């Protein structure tokens, strides 16, 4: 009876270890997804700023030439 109980306990512990590894993997994936979203947002903002700056350059060049 004791051996059976030990086997069940070992099986339970192995199951918990597997679930813990899965959870850690999912947390890494979620963290990576969040970082990708953050960097995409940052890139989009920087592209807008760059586009605006490029549109202003000809006007500033004209003013400097005058």
N, C-alpha and C positions, 0 to 999 in steps of 0.2 A: 504494500500500500504506500509506503514511504517513497519507494523508487518511482512509482507512478506519479505521485505528487511532485517529486523533483523534476520529472520529465515535463510535466505540465508547466511547472514554474519556468524551466529553461525555455520551453517553447514560447511562453508568454513574454519572457524577457527578449528573446530573439525577435518576436513580433514588434515589441515596443522599439527596439533598436532600429528595425527597418522603417517603422513609421517616423521615427526621429530623423533618420537620414533623408527620407522623402520630404519631410517638412523643411529641413535645412536647405535642400535643393530648391524647393519651391520659393523659399524666402530669397535665395540668391537670384532666382529668375525674376521675381517681382522687383527686387532691388535693381536689377539690370534694366528691366522695362521702365522703371521710374527714371533711371538715369538717362536712358535713350529719349524719353519724352522731354525731360528737362533740357537736354542738349538740342533736340529738335526745336524747341521753343526759343532757345537762345539763338540758334542759327537763323531762324526766321526773323527774329527781331533785328539781328545784326544785318541781315540782307535788306530789310526795309530801310534801316539807317543808311546803309551804303547806297542804296538806290536814290534816296533823297539827296545825299551828298553829291552823287554824280550829276543829278539834275541841277544842282546849284553851281557847280564848277563853271559852266559856260557863262552864267550871269556874273559871277565874280570875276572871271577873266575879262569880260567886257568892261566892267567897272574899273578894273585896274588899267586897262588899255586907254581909257578915256582920260 
